[in-house]
Amino acid sequence: ARYPCLSGRCKVPVPFGGGLTPTIQVMDRTATSDTHWANATGPTCFGGCSELCCSVPFAVHRVANGNGKVGLDLLSVATISKIKPKTLGAMARELPSDSDIYELEIHDPTITPQQRATLIGTALLMDYMFFEKDMDCLKCDSQGNIVFNLFNMFCCGVLWPCTMSIPTRG
């Protein structure tokens, strides 16, 4: 094996990255191949100023027999959530920065330690892909206008910002 210490990996489905829901495929690593065991899916709209008042949950569901289709059990095996700020101080810290707090809840006790470690890696990948945008809530554009990003909409692998601009010059 190329990476003998690798216990799992994550990837975005190709093509279209999950359609209207951001999706990350979670894989188990074996000696000879990868086994797709779960999908982490999030909401269509998230981020921007909406993350100051709403947590963003990504449900992790098992897939049936490694074929990529979600299994018949409707309950998630885990939830990875970007937690909304709980205090005004936390909001003041998060507004001008990329500082975030995440929570990983395991609902299925049969998940192995290697799968749990892969889910922690999935949370890091999600943070990088969806939430590490410089000044995602509030910024000034090149004309000096104040721009609020209300939320981002996910569509076919692309985040489309929904913004509101306030002119600063008459």
Stockholm file with secondary structure:
# STOCKHOLM 1.0

chainA/1-170         ARYPCLSGRCKVPVPFGGGLTPTIQVMDRTATSDTHWANATGPTCFGGCSELCCSVPFAVHRVANGNGKVGLDLLSVATISKIKPKTLGAMARELPSDSDIYELEIHDPTITPQQRATLIGTALLMDYMFFEKDMDCLKCDSQGNIVFNLFNMFCCGVLWPCTMSIPTRG
#=GR chainA/1-170 SS CCCTTCCEEEECCTTGGGTTSCEEEEEEECSSCEEEEEEEECCSEECGGGGGTSCEEEEEEEBGGGSSSBCSCCSCSEEEEEECCCSHHHHHHHTTSCCCEEEEEECCTTCCHHHHHHHHHHHHHHIIIIICCTTSSEEECTTSCEEEEEEEEEETTEEEEEEEEECSCC
#=GC SS_cons         CCCTTCCEEEECCTTGGGTTSCEEEEEEECSSCEEEEEEEECCSEECGGGGGTSCEEEEEEEBGGGSSSBCSCCSCSEEEEEECCCSHHHHHHHTTSCCCEEEEEECCTTCCHHHHHHHHHHHHHHIIIIICCTTSSEEECTTSCEEEEEEEEEETTEEEEEEEEECSCC
//
